[in-house]
Amino acid sequence: MSYVVRVTSALLVTAVVWVSGFSVAVAQTKAPAEAQLKSVAKLSTPFFDLVKRNFRAWDLDKNGELDQKEIELAVHNPAVKEDVAAAAASLRRGSRAVKGFAPANLEKIAVSLQTKSTEEVEQPKFESMFESHMEKLPKLQRELFTEGSPRIDVISQGRLGDCFLIASLGTCAYKDPQRLVSMMKPLENGKVLVTYGSGVTKELDAPTDAELLIGATSRGTGAWTVMYEKAIGTVMLANSKTGKHATPLSLIGVGGTPNVPLQILTGHFVRRHGCEQYRDVKNDDGSSAMDLQPLRDDLKAAFAEGRLVVGGCGPKGKQAIVSGIYYNHSYGVLDYDEKTDTVLFWNPFGNTRTPKGPDGLEHGYTTEHGRFRVPLKEAVMWFGSFSIETTEKTDLI
């Protein structure tokens, strides 16, 4: 049985449609925050109490609702700290997880907290997100580097869709960790002096508590992973012409191509070496039977000269579909071994995996802390392209 329940105030009407016991759709008009606070006064949870307390400060245009930019700016605000930061981070994650949820007002958020998700209408998981953030909060490390040089083994992609950016971070941490230490220098005023590969410097705010909660993790070795996201994102935001994004992390959180962060990091242009050209002729085991020497030469030269390499594969399509491989995803390329003709890849998720059979195209590859080694003739069958640092200076910054 389906029916409609209406929650009404003098200035706002919210329609809640229940289907098969619980399902919700919300239609609303705007109301001042003061009126909304009265209408939702009886609903009290640790998350919602913080949202109510800070709603008017976050509602920058004072129109009674928070759009996605205002939520992102709350996350970006250094004054938003501790449990308030946990609430802002949860609001950001939840509103992005459910398409069209933002802009949202207090009554819409209240309805979502009291309504179960269904296949027809999804609700943000604000409360569980807030609980996980509160558990993580005491462990946040605001110092840039707490254990000397960065290590690839401690990196794990966070709550942002920025594998394309983390690929270069992990590759650099593996090949040249001291470059990252030199790139990000803490200042006495609390800010961070960032020196890009081009030699250009920028004085940036350190990561906020909310940014540390949603950004890439470093397993207790400092804030350098999120600072890298912020440093690269700052340049990308300055170069963006869409006007859709208000903060560095809001821009990088929607994805991109791994060649751009690599160029910003190194100050050099990147050349793409596609794998599609090597798939036309196959061996019996599904690997490439074509001449791979041009790719071998490219990789050998790059690693011999200390140039960085990243890459990725697109959405599932005509390429080989291999168990354990993440598609529409970026990877670090850490090494090419000429003797074994194999490539060492790194997945920014930092995952560990044991195949249910021998390593290969059929069962996938043994993975430790995101690293897995693949014969080149097999890699070209599923990998999209290698983005190889050149020696030509870039004009991105």
PyMOL commands that set and color helices and strands:
alter all, ss='L'
color gray80, all
select helices_A, chain A and resi 33-39+46-58+68-76+82-97+106-113+126-139+152-154+163-175+177-183+209-214+224-239+248-252+259-266+276-278+293-304+376-382
alter helices_A, ss='H'
color red, helices_A
select strands_A, chain A and resi 3-8+13-18+184-186+192-195+201-204+268-274+309-313+329-337+342-346+371-375+385-393
alter strands_A, ss='S'
color yellow, strands_A
deselect
rebuild
show_as cartoon
